[in-house]
Amino acid sequence: MKTTHTFGIQFIIRTGKNDKSKGIVYARITVDTRRIEISLKKTIAVGDWNNARGIAKGSSPEAKKFNSYLEQVHAQLTDAYRELQVNKMEVTPENIKSLYLGDSFDDHSLMDLVDYHNTTQVSVLAPGTMKNYYTTKRYLIRFLQKNFKSSDIYLVQVNYKFITDFEYFLRNYKPRGNQRPLGNNGVMKHQERFRKMINFGHKLGWINTNPFDSYKLKFKKVDRGFLNDKELHSIESKNFTIERLQTVRDIFVFSCYTGLSYIDAINLRPEEISVGIDGQYWIFSKRQKTDTKLRIPLLPKALEIFRMYKTHPQSVSRGKVFPLISNQRLNSYLKEIADLCGIKKNLTFHIARHVKYSF
């Protein structure tokens, strides 16, 4: 954060369109190359104003009283400037003005914004997306505790340096247990969610200037891999003696033939599969992440799996096509399946949507 600034206060008057004999006094605050003006709601005759010095002319009791008031304003604005510096807040003309006027910019903290965002978006965004926002919040709190020795700060303290420091923290954070450190794209996903929350605060008027305006997300293209038709066939034809692997294999293969994501497959309801106008079975559903409509023909292999599970006790009890298995557990079991099928690729549920066939 920049600690030295070019700071200045100048008093000026502005006359109205109809009356040029009197002017309203303004305090012009300048920080570096930015400036803002505050109306002091005081009027003075143009002839009684010393434009060069920015004070009332003469030594009359009225002029002395007027200039004494200007000195008080000057002192209060200077105090506001120093308070921002002492508290390591962003020094801008807008923030000096806010402190001077007693505006409530410091009533809103970073966690106020994060919590308000998550509360208002919980019924808008998918549960999986909200889970990611809660994770980003936990990382923000860890960062605040490490760098600020606090679990919260004023929103005005969130500037470009805060963003880059948070990125550095994420890249170097060492999680406990078996959890892997964040890769570049994992860091960028947290920054992307953080940016959306800051944009939200800017739209609410809680933030004067958006610190993300000068920040660019740096995602790296990742080749997630794919399955070829021979590898898919080896998974389909493998006889598993363990029921959990059999179930995971079937859900995975179902998604290979429908292109459904994990969340859309695991939450698919039997009533969302019905006969279309062509006399064939179709999936009529919505993507949970984007709320867009899904119209997918049910190929014979997918239809066979659907019929196999529609009477499964765990499926029936939850009113879904498949029993509930978490994405994490499902991906873990897929690694076992890959080993048993002799597949050397990193088999994850995402690959179900990337199968290349040879004809």
QUISULHU-V877979 format. One record per pair of residues at least 12 apart in sequence whose ideal C-beta (glycine too) atoms are under 7 Angstrom apart, sorted by the first residue. I is the first residue (numbers start at 1). J is the second residue. D is the distance in Angstrom with one decimal. If there is no record, write none. Layout:
# QUISULHU-V877979
I	J	D
I	J	D
This chain:
# QUISULHU-V877979
1	88	6.2
1	159	6.6
1	161	5.1
3	85	6.9
5	31	5.3
5	32	5.6
5	91	5.5
6	32	5.2
7	31	5.6
7	81	5.6
8	30	4.4
9	27	6.2
9	29	6.0
9	74	5.4
9	77	5.3
10	28	4.5
10	54	5.6
11	25	6.0
11	27	5.9
11	54	3.8
11	55	6.9
11	70	5.6
12	26	5.3
12	28	5.8
12	54	6.6
13	25	5.4
13	44	6.4
13	49	5.4
14	26	6.2
15	46	6.5
20	46	7.0
21	45	6.3
21	46	5.9
22	43	5.1
22	44	6.8
22	45	5.7
22	46	6.6
23	43	6.8
23	44	6.3
23	46	5.6
23	49	6.6
24	39	6.0
24	43	5.6
25	40	4.7
25	42	4.6
25	44	6.2
26	38	6.4
26	39	5.6
26	40	6.6
27	40	6.0
27	73	5.8
27	77	6.4
29	77	6.3
29	93	4.5
29	96	5.4
29	97	6.5
30	93	6.9
31	91	5.8
31	92	6.0
31	93	5.1
34	92	6.5
34	93	5.4
35	93	5.6
36	93	3.8
36	94	6.1
36	97	5.6
38	97	5.6
38	100	6.9
40	73	6.4
44	56	6.2
44	66	6.8
55	67	4.9
55	70	6.2
76	100	5.7
77	96	6.2
77	100	5.5
80	96	4.7
80	99	3.7
80	100	5.0
81	96	5.4
83	99	6.2
84	96	6.8
88	157	6.6
89	154	6.4
89	156	5.0
89	157	5.1
90	156	5.7
90	157	6.7
90	159	4.7
92	208	6.9
92	209	6.8
94	208	4.4
95	156	5.6
105	156	5.7
106	154	4.9
106	156	6.4
108	155	5.0
108	206	4.5
109	152	4.8
109	153	6.4
109	154	5.7
109	155	6.3
110	152	6.0
110	153	5.4
110	155	5.7
110	158	6.0
111	152	4.5
113	155	6.1
113	197	6.0
113	201	4.5
113	206	6.2
114	137	5.2
114	140	6.8
114	197	5.9
117	197	4.8
117	200	5.1
118	130	6.8
118	133	5.6
118	134	6.9
126	263	6.8
126	288	4.6
126	289	5.2
128	263	5.4
129	289	6.7
132	193	6.4
133	193	5.6
136	190	4.9
136	193	4.5
136	194	6.0
139	170	6.4
139	190	5.8
143	166	5.3
143	169	4.7
146	169	6.8
147	165	6.3
155	201	6.3
155	206	5.7
155	207	5.6
158	198	6.8
158	211	5.8
159	211	4.8
160	211	5.0
160	214	5.7
160	215	6.5
162	211	6.8
163	211	5.8
163	212	6.6
163	215	5.3
167	187	6.2
167	191	6.1
170	182	5.5
170	187	4.4
170	190	5.8
171	187	5.5
184	220	5.3
185	219	5.6
185	220	6.0
185	222	6.4
188	217	5.1
188	218	6.2
188	219	5.1
191	217	6.0
192	217	5.8
195	212	4.6
198	210	6.4
198	211	6.8
198	212	5.4
199	212	7.0
224	350	5.8
224	351	6.6
224	354	6.7
225	345	5.2
225	346	6.3
225	351	6.0
226	351	6.3
226	354	4.0
226	355	6.4
226	356	5.2
227	351	5.6
227	354	7.0
227	355	4.8
228	356	5.3
228	358	6.6
229	355	6.9
229	357	4.5
229	358	5.9
231	343	5.4
232	256	5.9
232	355	5.6
234	341	4.7
234	343	7.0
235	249	6.1
235	253	6.6
235	337	6.4
235	341	5.4
236	253	5.7
238	340	6.5
238	341	5.4
244	333	6.2
245	333	5.9
245	336	6.2
245	337	5.9
247	323	6.1
247	325	6.9
248	325	6.5
248	330	5.6
248	333	4.3
248	334	6.3
248	337	6.7
249	337	5.8
250	305	5.1
250	309	7.0
251	265	6.0
251	322	5.3
252	334	6.4
252	349	6.4
252	352	5.4
253	301	6.7
253	305	6.5
254	302	5.3
254	305	4.7
255	349	6.9
255	352	3.8
255	353	6.8
256	352	4.7
256	355	5.3
257	299	4.7
257	301	5.2
257	302	4.1
258	283	6.4
258	296	5.2
258	302	5.4
259	296	6.7
259	353	5.2
262	327	4.9
262	330	6.9
262	349	4.7
263	288	5.1
263	289	7.0
264	285	6.8
264	287	5.9
264	288	5.9
265	322	6.8
266	322	6.0
266	324	6.6
267	288	6.5
267	320	6.3
268	285	6.4
268	320	6.3
268	321	4.6
269	319	6.3
269	320	5.9
269	321	6.8
270	310	5.5
270	321	5.8
272	284	5.7
272	285	4.3
273	298	6.4
273	306	6.1
280	297	6.1
281	298	4.0
281	303	5.5
282	295	6.4
282	296	6.5
282	297	5.5
282	298	6.1
283	296	4.2
283	298	6.2
306	321	6.1
309	321	5.9
309	322	5.7
327	349	6.6
330	349	5.8
331	348	5.1
331	349	5.9
334	347	4.6
334	348	6.3
334	349	6.6
335	347	6.2
